[in-house]
Amino acid sequence: MQLLIIADTHLPKRARALPERVWAEVDRADVVIHAGDWVVPQALDELEQRAHRLVGVWGNNDGAELRARLPEVARVELGGLRFAVVHETGPSTRRDQRMRALYPDVDVLVFGHSHIPWDGEHDGLRVLNPGSPTDRRRQPHCTYLTAQVGGGVLSDVVLHRLPPRAG
């Protein structure tokens, strides 16, 4: 099962639309995971229409309509692994250990908020942040993740760097 993992799209504040390369990944993915900060409901509408399957949560920049349509924490089983998706996880110090304690029944935790890509592991919990495909903040590139999941194994986790936007 092919996964696309994104977060912090901040549409249309940080970009007018998702980059075409990300839309191509949406079309290829069996499941799109979005870890919050959509900003406008239209971003959710577009991904719901185009994704084969969408798992998403609201973030701190998402208003009442998005919070009414999305959970704060989403839990789903994919390819034999238990996933949780949340926007915020707090400071980076001891994040992997804190998240293992908060999510004892989860195999993979996907989060956003920081715009900083993260791939950590603690005591059997894989913790992933895809960065942002539209707002690199202090990072050198806008980013997103792809991965494969099946048979209880998460594999081929790849951080993709997007080229700078023109204009």
Secondary structure, DSSP 8 states (H G I E B T S, - for coil): -EEEEE----BTTT-SS--HHHHHHHHH-SEEEE-S--BSHHHHHHHHHH-SSEEE---TT--HHHHHHS-SEEEEEETTEEEEEES----STTHHHHHHHH-TT-SEEE--SS---EEEEETTEEEEE---SS--TTSSSEEEEEEEEETTEEEEEEEEEE-----
